[in-house]
């Protein structure tokens, strides 16, 4: 099972983005976390199969109605296996 790190840029804080990501992750069976960064970006760590991760990235690129996503930077990560669910951090 692969793991990905996503850095979501744009107007993504104060618009419900973390809860939007949490809902999508739960629907897709993704484990990991989402959190706001001091830079104004949102960081996402996701672990799931390739199909779920591809669908999740499309959702992250869309964002909730009030968000304006300008970029999603994706990087492969080694699988940590330390997540039993998807959570909001910070």
mmCIF file as gemmi writes it, N, C-alpha and C atoms, coordinates in Angstrom:
data_model
loop_
_atom_site.group_PDB
_atom_site.id
_atom_site.type_symbol
_atom_site.label_atom_id
_atom_site.label_alt_id
_atom_site.label_comp_id
_atom_site.label_asym_id
_atom_site.label_entity_id
_atom_site.label_seq_id
_atom_site.pdbx_PDB_ins_code
_atom_site.Cartn_x
_atom_site.Cartn_y
_atom_site.Cartn_z
_atom_site.occupancy
_atom_site.B_iso_or_equiv
_atom_site.pdbx_formal_charge
_atom_site.auth_seq_id
_atom_site.auth_asym_id
_atom_site.pdbx_PDB_model_num
ATOM 1 N N . UNK Axp A 1 ? 0.856 -1.185 0 1 0 ? 1 A 1
ATOM 2 C CA . UNK Axp A 1 ? 0 0 0 1 0 ? 1 A 1
ATOM 3 C C . UNK Axp A 1 ? 0.896 1.24 0 1 0 ? 1 A 1
ATOM 4 N N . UNK Axp A 2 ? 0.696 2.138 -0.942 1 0 ? 2 A 1
ATOM 5 C CA . UNK Axp A 2 ? 1.519 3.343 -1.01 1 0 ? 2 A 1
ATOM 6 C C . UNK Axp A 2 ? 1.066 4.435 -0.031 1 0 ? 2 A 1
ATOM 7 N N . UNK Axp A 3 ? 1.938 5.417 0.123 1 0 ? 3 A 1
ATOM 8 C CA . UNK Axp A 3 ? 1.641 6.585 0.957 1 0 ? 3 A 1
ATOM 9 C C . UNK Axp A 3 ? 2.021 7.835 0.172 1 0 ? 3 A 1
ATOM 10 N N . UNK Axp A 4 ? 1.281 8.91 0.404 1 0 ? 4 A 1
ATOM 11 C CA . UNK Axp A 4 ? 1.546 10.175 -0.288 1 0 ? 4 A 1
ATOM 12 C C . UNK Axp A 4 ? 1.5 11.339 0.7 1 0 ? 4 A 1
ATOM 13 N N . UNK Axp A 5 ? 2.292 12.351 0.385 1 0 ? 5 A 1
ATOM 14 C CA . UNK Axp A 5 ? 2.254 13.625 1.092 1 0 ? 5 A 1
ATOM 15 C C . UNK Axp A 5 ? 1.738 14.647 0.09 1 0 ? 5 A 1
ATOM 16 N N . UNK Axp A 6 ? 0.736 15.409 0.497 1 0 ? 6 A 1
ATOM 17 C CA . UNK Axp A 6 ? 0.181 16.458 -0.351 1 0 ? 6 A 1
ATOM 18 C C . UNK Axp A 6 ? 0.335 17.794 0.365 1 0 ? 6 A 1
ATOM 19 N N . UNK Axp A 7 ? 0.757 18.79 -0.364 1 0 ? 7 A 1
ATOM 20 C CA . UNK Axp A 7 ? 0.792 20.157 0.132 1 0 ? 7 A 1
ATOM 21 C C . UNK Axp A 7 ? -0.207 20.93 -0.719 1 0 ? 7 A 1
ATOM 22 N N . UNK Axp A 8 ? -1.271 21.399 -0.081 1 0 ? 8 A 1
ATOM 23 C CA . UNK Axp A 8 ? -2.366 22.056 -0.795 1 0 ? 8 A 1
ATOM 24 C C . UNK Axp A 8 ? -2.228 23.556 -0.596 1 0 ? 8 A 1
ATOM 25 N N . UNK Axp A 9 ? -2.162 24.286 -1.709 1 0 ? 9 A 1
ATOM 26 C CA . UNK Axp A 9 ? -1.961 25.741 -1.662 1 0 ? 9 A 1
ATOM 27 C C . UNK Axp A 9 ? -3.165 26.469 -2.244 1 0 ? 9 A 1
ATOM 28 N N . UNK Axp A 10 ? -3.311 27.698 -1.814 1 0 ? 10 A 1
ATOM 29 C CA . UNK Axp A 10 ? -4.409 28.544 -2.262 1 0 ? 10 A 1
ATOM 30 C C . UNK Axp A 10 ? -5.156 29.076 -1.05 1 0 ? 10 A 1
ATOM 31 N N . UNK Axp A 11 ? -6.435 29.397 -1.238 1 0 ? 11 A 1
ATOM 32 C CA . UNK Axp A 11 ? -7.268 29.801 -0.098 1 0 ? 11 A 1
ATOM 33 C C . UNK Axp A 11 ? -7.864 28.524 0.483 1 0 ? 11 A 1
ATOM 34 N N . UNK Axp A 12 ? -7.117 27.92 1.41 1 0 ? 12 A 1
ATOM 35 C CA . UNK Axp A 12 ? -7.499 26.604 1.921 1 0 ? 12 A 1
ATOM 36 C C . UNK Axp A 12 ? -7.599 26.567 3.441 1 0 ? 12 A 1
ATOM 37 N N . UNK Axp A 13 ? -7.397 27.696 4.105 1 0 ? 13 A 1
ATOM 38 C CA . UNK Axp A 13 ? -7.602 27.747 5.548 1 0 ? 13 A 1
ATOM 39 C C . UNK Axp A 13 ? -8.79 28.659 5.846 1 0 ? 13 A 1
ATOM 40 N N . UNK Axp A 14 ? -9.555 28.282 6.856 1 0 ? 14 A 1
ATOM 41 C CA . UNK Axp A 14 ? -10.731 29.065 7.226 1 0 ? 14 A 1
ATOM 42 C C . UNK Axp A 14 ? -11.935 28.828 6.335 1 0 ? 14 A 1
ATOM 43 N N . UNK Axp A 15 ? -11.887 27.754 5.537 1 0 ? 15 A 1
ATOM 44 C CA . UNK Axp A 15 ? -12.985 27.464 4.605 1 0 ? 15 A 1
ATOM 45 C C . UNK Axp A 15 ? -13.516 26.041 4.771 1 0 ? 15 A 1
ATOM 46 N N . UNK Axp A 16 ? -13.116 25.36 5.85 1 0 ? 16 A 1
ATOM 47 C CA . UNK Axp A 16 ? -13.585 24.001 6.098 1 0 ? 16 A 1
ATOM 48 C C . UNK Axp A 16 ? -12.82 22.933 5.334 1 0 ? 16 A 1
ATOM 49 N N . UNK Axp A 17 ? -11.622 23.271 4.867 1 0 ? 17 A 1
ATOM 50 C CA . UNK Axp A 17 ? -10.868 22.33 4.037 1 0 ? 17 A 1
ATOM 51 C C . UNK Axp A 17 ? -10.495 21.056 4.791 1 0 ? 17 A 1
ATOM 52 N N . UNK Axp A 18 ? -10.06 21.159 6.042 1 0 ? 18 A 1
ATOM 53 C CA . UNK Axp A 18 ? -9.657 19.967 6.797 1 0 ? 18 A 1
ATOM 54 C C . UNK Axp A 18 ? -10.831 19.007 6.985 1 0 ? 18 A 1
ATOM 55 N N . UNK Axp A 19 ? -12.018 19.529 7.261 1 0 ? 19 A 1
ATOM 56 C CA . UNK Axp A 19 ? -13.19 18.671 7.446 1 0 ? 19 A 1
ATOM 57 C C . UNK Axp A 19 ? -13.634 18.064 6.113 1 0 ? 19 A 1
ATOM 58 N N . UNK Axp A 20 ? -13.475 18.828 5.048 1 0 ? 20 A 1
ATOM 59 C CA . UNK Axp A 20 ? -13.747 18.337 3.702 1 0 ? 20 A 1
ATOM 60 C C . UNK Axp A 20 ? -12.823 17.163 3.382 1 0 ? 20 A 1
ATOM 61 N N . UNK Axp A 21 ? -11.533 17.306 3.684 1 0 ? 21 A 1
ATOM 62 C CA . UNK Axp A 21 ? -10.554 16.237 3.445 1 0 ? 21 A 1
ATOM 63 C C . UNK Axp A 21 ? -10.845 15.02 4.321 1 0 ? 21 A 1
ATOM 64 N N . UNK Axp A 22 ? -11.219 15.252 5.576 1 0 ? 22 A 1
ATOM 65 C CA . UNK Axp A 22 ? -11.552 14.165 6.49 1 0 ? 22 A 1
ATOM 66 C C . UNK Axp A 22 ? -12.725 13.352 5.944 1 0 ? 22 A 1
ATOM 67 N N . UNK Axp A 23 ? -13.77 14.028 5.5 1 0 ? 23 A 1
ATOM 68 C CA . UNK Axp A 23 ? -14.947 13.343 4.957 1 0 ? 23 A 1
ATOM 69 C C . UNK Axp A 23 ? -14.567 12.5 3.738 1 0 ? 23 A 1
ATOM 70 N N . UNK Axp A 24 ? -13.787 13.077 2.833 1 0 ? 24 A 1
ATOM 71 C CA . UNK Axp A 24 ? -13.378 12.349 1.623 1 0 ? 24 A 1
ATOM 72 C C . UNK Axp A 24 ? -12.51 11.144 1.981 1 0 ? 24 A 1
ATOM 73 N N . UNK Axp A 25 ? -11.585 11.333 2.91 1 0 ? 25 A 1
ATOM 74 C CA . UNK Axp A 25 ? -10.696 10.237 3.314 1 0 ? 25 A 1
ATOM 75 C C . UNK Axp A 25 ? -11.494 9.087 3.93 1 0 ? 25 A 1
ATOM 76 N N . UNK Axp A 26 ? -12.462 9.417 4.755 1 0 ? 26 A 1
ATOM 77 C CA . UNK Axp A 26 ? -13.278 8.367 5.379 1 0 ? 26 A 1
ATOM 78 C C . UNK Axp A 26 ? -14.084 7.615 4.327 1 0 ? 26 A 1
ATOM 79 N N . UNK Axp A 27 ? -14.623 8.325 3.349 1 0 ? 27 A 1
ATOM 80 C CA . UNK Axp A 27 ? -15.395 7.67 2.277 1 0 ? 27 A 1
ATOM 81 C C . UNK Axp A 27 ? -14.516 6.76 1.423 1 0 ? 27 A 1
ATOM 82 N N . UNK Axp A 28 ? -13.24 7.146 1.233 1 0 ? 28 A 1
ATOM 83 C CA . UNK Axp A 28 ? -12.342 6.401 0.363 1 0 ? 28 A 1
ATOM 84 C C . UNK Axp A 28 ? -11.488 5.368 1.098 1 0 ? 28 A 1
ATOM 85 N N . UNK Axp A 29 ? -11.617 5.296 2.416 1 0 ? 29 A 1
ATOM 86 C CA . UNK Axp A 29 ? -10.851 4.324 3.185 1 0 ? 29 A 1
ATOM 87 C C . UNK Axp A 29 ? -9.385 4.68 3.342 1 0 ? 29 A 1
ATOM 88 N N . UNK Axp A 30 ? -9.092 5.97 3.405 1 0 ? 30 A 1
ATOM 89 C CA . UNK Axp A 30 ? -7.714 6.452 3.512 1 0 ? 30 A 1
ATOM 90 C C . UNK Axp A 30 ? -7.356 6.687 4.97 1 0 ? 30 A 1
ATOM 91 N N . UNK Axp A 31 ? -6.128 6.336 5.321 1 0 ? 31 A 1
ATOM 92 C CA . UNK Axp A 31 ? -5.611 6.565 6.669 1 0 ? 31 A 1
ATOM 93 C C . UNK Axp A 31 ? -4.548 7.649 6.609 1 0 ? 31 A 1
ATOM 94 N N . UNK Axp A 32 ? -4.411 8.415 7.706 1 0 ? 32 A 1
ATOM 95 C CA . UNK Axp A 32 ? -3.406 9.468 7.749 1 0 ? 32 A 1
ATOM 96 C C . UNK Axp A 32 ? -3.915 10.674 8.498 1 0 ? 32 A 1
ATOM 97 N N . UNK Axp A 33 ? -3.53 11.86 8 1 0 ? 33 A 1
ATOM 98 C CA . UNK Axp A 33 ? -3.945 13.086 8.696 1 0 ? 33 A 1
ATOM 99 C C . UNK Axp A 33 ? -3.968 14.276 7.746 1 0 ? 33 A 1
ATOM 100 N N . UNK Axp A 34 ? -4.63 15.329 8.206 1 0 ? 34 A 1
ATOM 101 C CA . UNK Axp A 34 ? -4.643 16.622 7.538 1 0 ? 34 A 1
ATOM 102 C C . UNK Axp A 34 ? -4.407 17.676 8.607 1 0 ? 34 A 1
ATOM 103 N N . UNK Axp A 35 ? -3.654 18.727 8.263 1 0 ? 35 A 1
ATOM 104 C CA . UNK Axp A 35 ? -3.439 19.812 9.221 1 0 ? 35 A 1
ATOM 105 C C . UNK Axp A 35 ? -3.115 21.111 8.497 1 0 ? 35 A 1
ATOM 106 N N . UNK Axp A 36 ? -3.454 22.224 9.164 1 0 ? 36 A 1
ATOM 107 C CA . UNK Axp A 36 ? -3.087 23.54 8.67 1 0 ? 36 A 1
ATOM 108 C C . UNK Axp A 36 ? -1.623 23.804 9.006 1 0 ? 36 A 1
ATOM 109 N N . UNK Axp A 37 ? -0.94 24.49 8.103 1 0 ? 37 A 1
ATOM 110 C CA . UNK Axp A 37 ? 0.437 24.904 8.34 1 0 ? 37 A 1
ATOM 111 C C . UNK Axp A 37 ? 0.496 26.411 8.559 1 0 ? 37 A 1
ATOM 112 N N . UNK Axp A 38 ? 1.492 26.894 9.272 1 0 ? 38 A 1
ATOM 113 C CA . UNK Axp A 38 ? 1.619 28.338 9.514 1 0 ? 38 A 1
ATOM 114 C C . UNK Axp A 38 ? 1.767 29.151 8.224 1 0 ? 38 A 1
ATOM 115 N N . UNK Axp A 39 ? 2.163 28.522 7.139 1 0 ? 39 A 1
ATOM 116 C CA . UNK Axp A 39 ? 2.342 29.204 5.854 1 0 ? 39 A 1
ATOM 117 C C . UNK Axp A 39 ? 1.024 29.53 5.165 1 0 ? 39 A 1
ATOM 118 N N . UNK Axp A 40 ? -0.092 28.973 5.673 1 0 ? 40 A 1
ATOM 119 C CA . UNK Axp A 40 ? -1.394 29.142 5.021 1 0 ? 40 A 1
ATOM 120 C C . UNK Axp A 40 ? -1.758 27.957 4.15 1 0 ? 40 A 1
ATOM 121 N N . UNK Axp A 41 ? -0.824 27.02 3.983 1 0 ? 41 A 1
ATOM 122 C CA . UNK Axp A 41 ? -1.082 25.807 3.212 1 0 ? 41 A 1
ATOM 123 C C . UNK Axp A 41 ? -1.714 24.752 4.113 1 0 ? 41 A 1
ATOM 124 N N . UNK Axp A 42 ? -2.192 23.679 3.494 1 0 ? 42 A 1
ATOM 125 C CA . UNK Axp A 42 ? -2.709 22.524 4.225 1 0 ? 42 A 1
ATOM 126 C C . UNK Axp A 42 ? -1.843 21.325 3.855 1 0 ? 42 A 1
ATOM 127 N N . UNK Axp A 43 ? -1.435 20.559 4.867 1 0 ? 43 A 1
ATOM 128 C CA . UNK Axp A 43 ? -0.62 19.369 4.675 1 0 ? 43 A 1
ATOM 129 C C . UNK Axp A 43 ? -1.492 18.132 4.866 1 0 ? 43 A 1
ATOM 130 N N . UNK Axp A 44 ? -1.311 17.149 3.976 1 0 ? 44 A 1
ATOM 131 C CA . UNK Axp A 44 ? -2.071 15.907 4.055 1 0 ? 44 A 1
ATOM 132 C C . UNK Axp A 44 ? -1.099 14.74 3.923 1 0 ? 44 A 1
ATOM 133 N N . UNK Axp A 45 ? -1.234 13.775 4.815 1 0 ? 45 A 1
ATOM 134 C CA . UNK Axp A 45 ? -0.512 12.504 4.715 1 0 ? 45 A 1
ATOM 135 C C . UNK Axp A 45 ? -1.582 11.446 4.509 1 0 ? 45 A 1
ATOM 136 N N . UNK Axp A 46 ? -1.441 10.656 3.437 1 0 ? 46 A 1
ATOM 137 C CA . UNK Axp A 46 ? -2.476 9.677 3.102 1 0 ? 46 A 1
ATOM 138 C C . UNK Axp A 46 ? -1.855 8.33 2.781 1 0 ? 46 A 1
ATOM 139 N N . UNK Axp A 47 ? -2.475 7.256 3.314 1 0 ? 47 A 1
ATOM 140 C CA . UNK Axp A 47 ? -2.052 5.89 3.049 1 0 ? 47 A 1
ATOM 141 C C . UNK Axp A 47 ? -3.267 5.09 2.597 1 0 ? 47 A 1
ATOM 142 N N . UNK Axp A 48 ? -3.163 4.509 1.395 1 0 ? 48 A 1
ATOM 143 C CA . UNK Axp A 48 ? -4.26 3.71 0.826 1 0 ? 48 A 1
ATOM 144 C C . UNK Axp A 48 ? -3.758 3.072 -0.457 1 0 ? 48 A 1
ATOM 145 N N . UNK Axp A 49 ? -4.635 2.362 -1.145 1 0 ? 49 A 1
ATOM 146 C CA . UNK Axp A 49 ? -4.236 1.796 -2.434 1 0 ? 49 A 1
ATOM 147 C C . UNK Axp A 49 ? -4.2 2.891 -3.499 1 0 ? 49 A 1
ATOM 148 N N . UNK Axp A 50 ? -3.576 2.586 -4.622 1 0 ? 50 A 1
ATOM 149 C CA . UNK Axp A 50 ? -3.371 3.586 -5.688 1 0 ? 50 A 1
ATOM 150 C C . UNK Axp A 50 ? -4.675 4.212 -6.177 1 0 ? 50 A 1
ATOM 151 N N . UNK Axp A 51 ? -5.707 3.404 -6.353 1 0 ? 51 A 1
ATOM 152 C CA . UNK Axp A 51 ? -6.978 3.92 -6.864 1 0 ? 51 A 1
ATOM 153 C C . UNK Axp A 51 ? -7.592 4.922 -5.889 1 0 ? 51 A 1
ATOM 154 N N . UNK Axp A 52 ? -7.558 4.605 -4.598 1 0 ? 52 A 1
ATOM 155 C CA . UNK Axp A 52 ? -8.112 5.513 -3.592 1 0 ? 52 A 1
ATOM 156 C C . UNK Axp A 52 ? -7.305 6.797 -3.529 1 0 ? 52 A 1
ATOM 157 N N . UNK Axp A 53 ? -5.971 6.696 -3.617 1 0 ? 53 A 1
ATOM 158 C CA . UNK Axp A 53 ? -5.128 7.896 -3.577 1 0 ? 53 A 1
ATOM 159 C C . UNK Axp A 53 ? -5.362 8.783 -4.796 1 0 ? 53 A 1
ATOM 160 N N . UNK Axp A 54 ? -5.558 8.186 -5.957 1 0 ? 54 A 1
ATOM 161 C CA . UNK Axp A 54 ? -5.838 8.978 -7.163 1 0 ? 54 A 1
ATOM 162 C C . UNK Axp A 54 ? -7.166 9.718 -7.025 1 0 ? 54 A 1
ATOM 163 N N . UNK Axp A 55 ? -8.183 9.042 -6.514 1 0 ? 55 A 1
ATOM 164 C CA . UNK Axp A 55 ? -9.483 9.68 -6.299 1 0 ? 55 A 1
ATOM 165 C C . UNK Axp A 55 ? -9.374 10.774 -5.247 1 0 ? 55 A 1
ATOM 166 N N . UNK Axp A 56 ? -8.602 10.517 -4.194 1 0 ? 56 A 1
ATOM 167 C CA . UNK Axp A 56 ? -8.423 11.489 -3.116 1 0 ? 56 A 1
ATOM 168 C C . UNK Axp A 56 ? -7.736 12.749 -3.631 1 0 ? 56 A 1
ATOM 169 N N . UNK Axp A 57 ? -6.724 12.598 -4.47 1 0 ? 57 A 1
ATOM 170 C CA . UNK Axp A 57 ? -6.041 13.777 -5.013 1 0 ? 57 A 1
ATOM 171 C C . UNK Axp A 57 ? -7.008 14.63 -5.832 1 0 ? 57 A 1
ATOM 172 N N . UNK Axp A 58 ? -7.863 13.996 -6.604 1 0 ? 58 A 1
ATOM 173 C CA . UNK Axp A 58 ? -8.85 14.771 -7.381 1 0 ? 58 A 1
ATOM 174 C C . UNK Axp A 58 ? -9.767 15.563 -6.461 1 0 ? 58 A 1
ATOM 175 N N . UNK Axp A 59 ? -10.158 14.964 -5.338 1 0 ? 59 A 1
ATOM 176 C CA . UNK Axp A 59 ? -11 15.658 -4.362 1 0 ? 59 A 1
ATOM 177 C C . UNK Axp A 59 ? -10.229 16.82 -3.734 1 0 ? 59 A 1
ATOM 178 N N . UNK Axp A 60 ? -8.968 16.58 -3.374 1 0 ? 60 A 1
ATOM 179 C CA . UNK Axp A 60 ? -8.147 17.644 -2.776 1 0 ? 60 A 1
ATOM 180 C C . UNK Axp A 60 ? -7.984 18.824 -3.738 1 0 ? 60 A 1
ATOM 181 N N . UNK Axp A 61 ? -7.848 18.534 -5.022 1 0 ? 61 A 1
ATOM 182 C CA . UNK Axp A 61 ? -7.702 19.595 -6.024 1 0 ? 61 A 1
ATOM 183 C C . UNK Axp A 61 ? -8.971 20.426 -6.155 1 0 ? 61 A 1
ATOM 184 N N . UNK Axp A 62 ? -10.107 19.824 -5.901 1 0 ? 62 A 1
ATOM 185 C CA . UNK Axp A 62 ? -11.391 20.542 -5.984 1 0 ? 62 A 1
ATOM 186 C C . UNK Axp A 62 ? -11.6 21.392 -4.736 1 0 ? 62 A 1
ATOM 187 N N . UNK Axp A 63 ? -11.484 20.783 -3.569 1 0 ? 63 A 1
ATOM 188 C CA . UNK Axp A 63 ? -11.699 21.489 -2.308 1 0 ? 63 A 1
ATOM 189 C C . UNK Axp A 63 ? -13.166 21.792 -2.066 1 0 ? 63 A 1
ATOM 190 N N . UNK Axp A 64 ? -13.475 22.283 -0.862 1 0 ? 64 A 1
ATOM 191 C CA . UNK Axp A 64 ? -14.857 22.673 -0.561 1 0 ? 64 A 1
ATOM 192 C C . UNK Axp A 64 ? -15.256 23.927 -1.331 1 0 ? 64 A 1
ATOM 193 N N . UNK Axp A 65 ? -16.521 24.227 -1.308 1 0 ? 65 A 1
ATOM 194 C CA . UNK Axp A 65 ? -17.089 25.322 -2.105 1 0 ? 65 A 1
ATOM 195 C C . UNK Axp A 65 ? -16.397 26.666 -1.89 1 0 ? 65 A 1
ATOM 196 N N . UNK Axp A 66 ? -16.033 26.982 -0.662 1 0 ? 66 A 1
ATOM 197 C CA . UNK Axp A 66 ? -15.443 28.301 -0.367 1 0 ? 66 A 1
ATOM 198 C C . UNK Axp A 66 ? -13.926 28.349 -0.593 1 0 ? 66 A 1
ATOM 199 N N . UNK Axp A 67 ? -13.312 27.218 -0.854 1 0 ? 67 A 1
ATOM 200 C CA . UNK Axp A 67 ? -11.86 27.177 -1.062 1 0 ? 67 A 1
ATOM 201 C C . UNK Axp A 67 ? -11.52 27.554 -2.502 1 0 ? 67 A 1
ATOM 202 N N . UNK Axp A 68 ? -10.267 27.942 -2.684 1 0 ? 68 A 1
ATOM 203 C CA . UNK Axp A 68 ? -9.725 28.16 -4.028 1 0 ? 68 A 1
ATOM 204 C C . UNK Axp A 68 ? -8.347 27.503 -4.054 1 0 ? 68 A 1
ATOM 205 N N . UNK Axp A 69 ? -8.31 26.266 -4.511 1 0 ? 69 A 1
ATOM 206 C CA . UNK Axp A 69 ? -7.062 25.511 -4.566 1 0 ? 69 A 1
ATOM 207 C C . UNK Axp A 69 ? -6.302 25.94 -5.815 1 0 ? 69 A 1
ATOM 208 N N . UNK Axp A 70 ? -5.056 26.383 -5.619 1 0 ? 70 A 1
ATOM 209 C CA . UNK Axp A 70 ? -4.228 26.799 -6.751 1 0 ? 70 A 1
ATOM 210 C C . UNK Axp A 70 ? -3.198 25.748 -7.133 1 0 ? 70 A 1
ATOM 211 N N . UNK Axp A 71 ? -2.849 24.87 -6.165 1 0 ? 71 A 1
ATOM 212 C CA . UNK Axp A 71 ? -1.83 23.858 -6.449 1 0 ? 71 A 1
ATOM 213 C C . UNK Axp A 71 ? -1.899 22.746 -5.405 1 0 ? 71 A 1
ATOM 214 N N . UNK Axp A 72 ? -1.686 21.519 -5.85 1 0 ? 72 A 1
ATOM 215 C CA . UNK Axp A 72 ? -1.519 20.379 -4.953 1 0 ? 72 A 1
ATOM 216 C C . UNK Axp A 72 ? -0.192 19.726 -5.326 1 0 ? 72 A 1
ATOM 217 N N . UNK Axp A 73 ? 0.784 19.84 -4.429 1 0 ? 73 A 1
ATOM 218 C CA . UNK Axp A 73 ? 2.106 19.245 -4.646 1 0 ? 73 A 1
ATOM 219 C C . UNK Axp A 73 ? 2.089 17.856 -4.012 1 0 ? 73 A 1
ATOM 220 N N . UNK Axp A 74 ? 2.41 16.852 -4.81 1 0 ? 74 A 1
ATOM 221 C CA . UNK Axp A 74 ? 2.32 15.458 -4.365 1 0 ? 74 A 1
ATOM 222 C C . UNK Axp A 74 ? 3.713 14.839 -4.325 1 0 ? 74 A 1
ATOM 223 N N . UNK Axp A 75 ? 4.006 14.125 -3.231 1 0 ? 75 A 1
ATOM 224 C CA . UNK Axp A 75 ? 5.263 13.4 -3.102 1 0 ? 75 A 1
ATOM 225 C C . UNK Axp A 75 ? 4.992 12.009 -2.545 1 0 ? 75 A 1
ATOM 226 N N . UNK Axp A 76 ? 5.723 11.025 -3.058 1 0 ? 76 A 1
ATOM 227 C CA . UNK Axp A 76 ? 5.634 9.669 -2.528 1 0 ? 76 A 1
ATOM 228 C C . UNK Axp A 76 ? 6.323 9.612 -1.171 1 0 ? 76 A 1
ATOM 229 N N . UNK Axp A 77 ? 5.787 8.776 -0.299 1 0 ? 77 A 1
ATOM 230 C CA . UNK Axp A 77 ? 6.362 8.554 1.027 1 0 ? 77 A 1
ATOM 231 C C . UNK Axp A 77 ? 6.471 7.06 1.279 1 0 ? 77 A 1
ATOM 232 N N . UNK Axp A 78 ? 7.376 6.665 2.17 1 0 ? 78 A 1
ATOM 233 C CA . UNK Axp A 78 ? 7.355 5.266 2.596 1 0 ? 78 A 1
ATOM 234 C C . UNK Axp A 78 ? 6.13 5.033 3.474 1 0 ? 78 A 1
ATOM 235 N N . UNK Axp A 79 ? 5.558 3.874 3.362 1 0 ? 79 A 1
ATOM 236 C CA . UNK Axp A 79 ? 4.391 3.53 4.176 1 0 ? 79 A 1
ATOM 237 C C . UNK Axp A 79 ? 4.789 3.456 5.639 1 0 ? 79 A 1
ATOM 238 N N . UNK Axp A 80 ? 4.097 4.202 6.488 1 0 ? 80 A 1
ATOM 239 C CA . UNK Axp A 80 ? 4.417 4.175 7.919 1 0 ? 80 A 1
ATOM 240 C C . UNK Axp A 80 ? 3.647 3.07 8.631 1 0 ? 80 A 1
ATOM 241 N N . UNK Axp A 81 ? 2.402 2.836 8.197 1 0 ? 81 A 1
ATOM 242 C CA . UNK Axp A 81 ? 1.576 1.829 8.835 1 0 ? 81 A 1
ATOM 243 C C . UNK Axp A 81 ? 1.156 2.184 10.251 1 0 ? 81 A 1
ATOM 244 N N . UNK Axp A 82 ? 1.392 3.429 10.659 1 0 ? 82 A 1
ATOM 245 C CA . UNK Axp A 82 ? 1.094 3.821 12.034 1 0 ? 82 A 1
ATOM 246 C C . UNK Axp A 82 ? -0.278 4.47 12.199 1 0 ? 82 A 1
ATOM 247 N N . UNK Axp A 83 ? -1.059 4.543 11.136 1 0 ? 83 A 1
ATOM 248 C CA . UNK Axp A 83 ? -2.369 5.187 11.204 1 0 ? 83 A 1
ATOM 249 C C . UNK Axp A 83 ? -3.476 4.142 11.121 1 0 ? 83 A 1
ATOM 250 N N . UNK Axp A 84 ? -4.433 4.244 12.03 1 0 ? 84 A 1
ATOM 251 C CA . UNK Axp A 84 ? -5.572 3.325 11.998 1 0 ? 84 A 1
ATOM 252 C C . UNK Axp A 84 ? -6.824 4.023 11.457 1 0 ? 84 A 1
ATOM 253 N N . UNK Axp A 85 ? -6.74 5.337 11.254 1 0 ? 85 A 1
ATOM 254 C CA . UNK Axp A 85 ? -7.859 6.115 10.723 1 0 ? 85 A 1
ATOM 255 C C . UNK Axp A 85 ? -7.289 7.386 10.108 1 0 ? 85 A 1
ATOM 256 N N . UNK Axp A 86 ? -8.166 8.277 9.697 1 0 ? 86 A 1
ATOM 257 C CA . UNK Axp A 86 ? -7.765 9.583 9.187 1 0 ? 86 A 1
ATOM 258 C C . UNK Axp A 86 ? -8.198 10.623 10.207 1 0 ? 86 A 1
ATOM 259 N N . UNK Axp A 87 ? -7.292 11.516 10.581 1 0 ? 87 A 1
ATOM 260 C CA . UNK Axp A 87 ? -7.582 12.478 11.644 1 0 ? 87 A 1
ATOM 261 C C . UNK Axp A 87 ? -7.186 13.886 11.231 1 0 ? 87 A 1
ATOM 262 N N . UNK Axp A 88 ? -7.784 14.849 11.918 1 0 ? 88 A 1
ATOM 263 C CA . UNK Axp A 88 ? -7.395 16.251 11.798 1 0 ? 88 A 1
ATOM 264 C C . UNK Axp A 88 ? -6.399 16.545 12.901 1 0 ? 88 A 1
ATOM 265 N N . UNK Axp A 89 ? -5.263 17.099 12.528 1 0 ? 89 A 1
ATOM 266 C CA . UNK Axp A 89 ? -4.255 17.51 13.503 1 0 ? 89 A 1
ATOM 267 C C . UNK Axp A 89 ? -4.194 19.027 13.519 1 0 ? 89 A 1
ATOM 268 N N . UNK Axp A 90 ? -4.086 19.572 14.714 1 0 ? 90 A 1
ATOM 269 C CA . UNK Axp A 90 ? -3.869 21.014 14.871 1 0 ? 90 A 1
ATOM 270 C C . UNK Axp A 90 ? -4.811 21.92 14.195 1 0 ? 90 A 1
